[in-house]
């Protein structure tokens, strides 16, 4: 198994994108806000988390030792 070391800023970016993705999914499934607000915020968080995952993955897994 290949081990990849992450510095604290990289780790916080990964954790932040996972949190946005999870929060977006939670808002899409929850019924706390009215339907339009929930959909707008949920999709925004979900898509931001999803889109930001690609460059982070390239940055982390593209590292050469």
N, C-alpha and C positions, 0 to 999 in steps of 0.2 A: 504494500500500500504506500502510495506517495504522500508524504506529509507536507502540508502547505502552512507556512507561518504567516500569521496576520498581525499587523501592527494595530494598536488601539484605534486609530482613525478609520482604518479599513473595516475593522470589526464593528465599529459603531455604525458605519454606513450600511453594512449588511443587516445588522439588527434593525436599523431604522426602516429599511425597505421592507423587511419582513413584517414589521409592526404596521406600516401603512397598508400592506396587502391584507393583513389580518383584520385591521380596523375597517377597511373597505368592505370586506366580505361580511363582517359582523353587522355593519350598518345596512347592507343590502338584505340581510336576513331578519333584522330586528324590526320591531314595530313601534319604536319610541317616537320617532319624528313622523310628520305627515309623509305620505307616499312620495311626493315630488322632491321634497328636501332630502329624504333618505336616499332616493335614487341618485340625485345629483352629487351629494357628498360621497356616497358609497362608491359610485363608479369612478369618481375623480381619484379617491384614495387607492382603489383597486388598480386602476390603470397606471397611476404614478408609480406604485410599488412594482407592478409588473414590468413596466418599461425601464425603470431604473435598474432592474435586475440584470439585464443584458450587459451593459457596460461594466457593471461590477464583476460579473462572472468572467468577462474577458480580462479585466484587470487582475483578478485573483488567480484564475487558472492559467492565464497567459504568462505568469511569472516564470522566468528561467532561473534555475539555480546556478 
